[in-house]
Amino acid sequence: MAKRLLVIEDEPTLSRLLSYNLKNEGYEVTVEENGQSGCETGLRSSFDLILLDLMLPGMNGFEIMSKLRSEGIGTPIIILTAKNAEEEVVQGLKSGADDYITKPFGVAELLARVAAVLRRSSGDEEIVKPMLETESQIVLGELVIYPEKYEVTLGGETITLRPKEFEVLLYLARKPGVVMTRDDLMNAVWGFDYIGGQRTVDVHVSSLRKKLELDPESVHIDSIRGVGYKLVVNKKKGLSQKA
């Protein structure tokens, strides 16, 4: 059964673009170009995901999120924000958004974010689930991460990582098989107020990859061009070891 998406966007060209590409992916799409009517539709009908512009006529995106959440509507929301609008992003996430995408954006990034949020909300986002995850360790086959100690072993061998390399690996390991955008990693590891660029993420992932070459058949990091990265665990070898 097709996932039902609600797009609340007042710019006709963008709303048509969103609708066209989402429908091509097999989603059922409803478009609203006014904040008030969009909010009413979100309250009245059931959706799997809402794509929400923040600057809308009739009722802005923040007001819509507040109303939906106060009425007990837990539908995942991806907010659409202007470039360099970090304050909007922070406020949006605090108001109940699950993710955000910055205008202008590419179709590949849009579809990847939509798919990722839908996977997370449906509970089937992990291609390979950790065999064991506690406060003291995360076990993914032969990869063992100790969050409290900032220590990692792969195939029984200790891997020495710099703090940020460790945090990148930890973030990817908590969602194995799921594509994490560079923005996801940047915000999770460096924070919203970090003034460096996304190149910082690429450099740390590159270094991390070299250190995981100790056992690349067990675990490695894949690049998704134009989107981000995902941690891949070999199901046969990576899950053969018991925790």
Secondary structure, DSSP 4 states (H G I P E B T S, - for coil): -PPEEEEE---HHHHHHHHHHHHHTT-EEEEE-SHHHHHHHHHHS--SEEEEESS-SSS-HHHHHHHHHHTT----EEEEE-TT-HHHHHHHHHTT-SEEEESS--HHHHHHHHHHHHHHHHT---SS--SEE-SS-EEETTEEEETTTTEEEETTEEE---HHHHHHHHHHHTSTTS-EEHHHHIIIII-TT--S-THHHHHHHHHHHHHHTTSTTTEEEEEETTTEEEEEE-HHHHTSS--
